[in-house]
Amino acid sequence: MANEKQEQGIPTILRGLAVLEQVIEARRPVSTTELITKVGLLKPTLNRILIQLEEEGFLQRDPIKKHFLPGPRARKLSFGIMTNEDLSAPRHAILQSLSDVVGETCNCTMLDGNHTVYFDRVEANWPYRIQLPIGSHLPLHCTASGKLFLAFMQVRQRRRLITAAPLKSFTKGTITDVKLLTDELKRIKSDGYGVDNEEFMDGMVAVSVPVFNDANEICFTVAIHAPTARKSLDELKEYFPALRDAATAMENSYCHNRA
């Protein structure tokens, strides 16, 4: 009875947004039973909302347990928010400042399924540079930011991603052995930064650090990449203080709740 009265005071659109919010924040497939507890809706009402969100592409179901995950339209919406020019202005200014210090291209990436996607980027002012524009999707297992996301995932989720299919070799430096990659990810989590030592592209090195929220989850990453003709991996690592300062500034601007 209490839930029924509570429902009557909540506009339908807000009910749908509340459900979508819970699925997105869970970072794993969520059951109907869990959602009933979290959003406080009656089961028939919740089922109607879930069906509508799934039909419209905002939610999709895990193929095994039929639990709910963000759908393609939710991911597109998230990307649109992150790349909105007004919202991204402070982050882009931080990236620009970092690029000025390092003299190389700097970028931010977010997790999108089994890839990372670039959603902000400042190009270095060099004739020779590596073109990876905003919207580029890169593999997880051989990129600095991708390995960071893998390193901080729940073990079960990570294992599913790296064992679902053979790890593709992009260069002679790509780690394609699951055990070796798992060992590498343990080191990355302990060190707190990711590296790409010509693992995705010959002649390119990269370093990245996480941008955390209040729950100590990665919101996104900030990274530097450069051609080896100009900088070695060790030379890029010298910029870790500036990279971490940029990550902290982004956390304060985007990822921490304010009272």
N, C-alpha and C positions, 0 to 999 in steps of 0.2 A: 504493500500500500504506500509506503514511504517513497519507494522508487517511482511508483506511478505518479505521485504528486510532484516529485522532483522533475520527472520528464516533462510534465505539462508546463513547467516554467522555463524550459530551455527551447529556444527556436530550433527548428529542424536543421538548418544549415550549421548551427553550432554543434549539434549532436554529431553530425557527419565529420566536422573538423576535429572534434575531440577524439573520435575513433581513429581517424587518420593520424593524428598526432601521436596517439599511444602506439600504433603500429610502427611508425617511423622511429620513435624514441627507443623502442625495445631492442633494435639492432639484431633481431633474430625473429624467426617465425613465431607468431602469437596465436594462441587458440581462442575460440569464442568464449570459453569459460573464463580465461584470464581477462578478456576484454570486458565481460560483464562486471567483474570485480573492480576493474580500473575505472570504467566510465560510469558505472552505476545505472545502466539502462536495463530495462526488462528484455528478456531474451527475444521475444517476437520483434520488438523495435530494433534491437541491435542486428538481428538477422536481416531485416529489411534494409538497413543502412549498409551492411556489409555487401549484400547483393548488388545494391545500386553502385557502390564504390568500385566493386569488381567489374561490373558491366561497363562502367565508364573508364576503366583502365587505371584508376587510382590505387587499387589493390590487386594483388594476384595471390594465388594459393601455392604453397609448397606442394610439389607433386606427390610427396610420400605421405605426410601426415595431414595434408590439406589445411595447414595453418596459414595465417595471412602474412603477406610481405608487401612492401611498397611496390606499386605497379609502375609501368613506363610513364604514365602521365604525372605521377607523383615525383618521379626522378627528373622529368623534364621541368616540372615546376620548381623543384629545388635548384636545378642548374640555372634557371632563369632568375631566381632570387639572388643567387650568389654572384651572377654576372651583371645584375642591375647597376647601372652607372652611378646613380645617386648613393646606393648602399655600399658600393665597392670603393668609393672615392678615398676613404681613409686607408683601406688596405692597399690600394694601388699606390698611394703616396709612400707607404712604408716600403713596398717592393721597389719603388723607384729609388728611394734613399739607399736601400741595400745594394741595388745594382750599381749605383754611383760609387759606393765604397769598393765593391768587388771588381767592377769593370766587366762583368759578365751577365748573361741572361738569368733572370730570376723568375720563379713561377710559383703558383699555388695550385695544388691538386686536391680533389676529393675522391672518395671511393664511389665507384659506380659498378655494382655487381662484381664481376671478376676482372675489372680494369680500374685504372685511375683515369680521371679526366682533368685536363687543364681548364681552370676557370678564371685565372688571372695570370698576367705575364707582362714583364718589362724586358724588351729586347736590348741587348748590348749594342753599342754603336760601333760595330766592327764590320768591315766588308765581308769577312768570313764568319758566318754564324750558322747554327743548326736550327732549321725551321720546324718548330713544333707549335702550331698556332693554338689559340684558345679553342676548346672543343675536341682537341686530340685525345684519343683513348689509347692508353699504353698498358702493357701487361704488368702484372703485379710482381712476378718472381724475378725480374731482371732489371728493375728500375729502383732508384733510391727511395722514392716516395712509396712505391708499391710494396717494397719489402718492409717499410715502416708500418704500413697498414696491416700487413700479414703478421708482423712481429707482435703487435698489440691486440690482435684478435683473440677471441676465445679459442682454445686449442681445437675443439671439435669443428668449429667453423673453418679455421685455417686448414685443417687436415682435409676437409672436404674440397676446398679450393685447389690445393696443390696435388691432390691425388685423383681428381676427377678425370683428368686426361694427361697424357705425357707432357712434361714441361718442354715447351718449344725452345730450341736453340736458335738464338739470333746472331751470336758471335761465338768465337772459340772460348770466350770468358763466361758465357752464360752457365749458370748452375742448373743442371737438369736432373740431378740426383736428389730425390726427396729427402734423404737423410742428411746430405750435405747442406741442402737448403734449410732444413730445420735447425741444424747447428748454427748456420749463419744467422738465422732469425733470432735465436737465443742471444747471440752476441749483440745483435742490433738492439734488442730490448734492453739489455744490460747497459750498453753504451749510450742509448738514447738518441741515436741518429742512424740514418740509412746512407748507404753508398752504392754507387753504380760505377764499377771499374771496367768500362768498355764491355758491359754485359748485355746492353740492349743495342748499342750501335758502336761499331768500330770507330775509334777516334773521338769518342765522347765520354767524359766522366761527369759525375754528379754527386752532390751531397744534399741531404734533406734533414729537417728536424720537424717534430710534431707540434701542432698547435692544439692544446688541450682545453676541454671545458671543465666546469666545476666538478663533474663526476670522474675526472681524470680519463676521459675518453677522447680520442683524436677527432677534432672537428674537421681539420684538413691539415695539409702540410705546406711548408715553405721550403723551396729548394733553389740551388744554384747548379747550372750545368755549363760546361765549357768544352771546346775542342782541345784535345791533348796537344795540338800544335802550339797552343797558347798557355795552357796551365795543366799541371799534373794533378792527380788526385790529392797528393800530399799538400800541394799548394792551395787547393780549394779548402782543405781541412783547416788551414790557418785562419779562415774566415768564420769559424764556428762561433766566436763571441758575437760578431755582427749578425750572424744568422739567428742565433738564439735571442738576441735583443729584438730582432724583427718579429720572431714568433711570440715573444712576450707581449709586445705592443699589439699584435693582432688578437691575442687572447683577451687582453683588456678591452679592446674595441668591439669584439664580436662574440666571444665565447663565455664570458662570465656574467652571471646574473647580478643585476644591481639592485640594492635595497631601495 
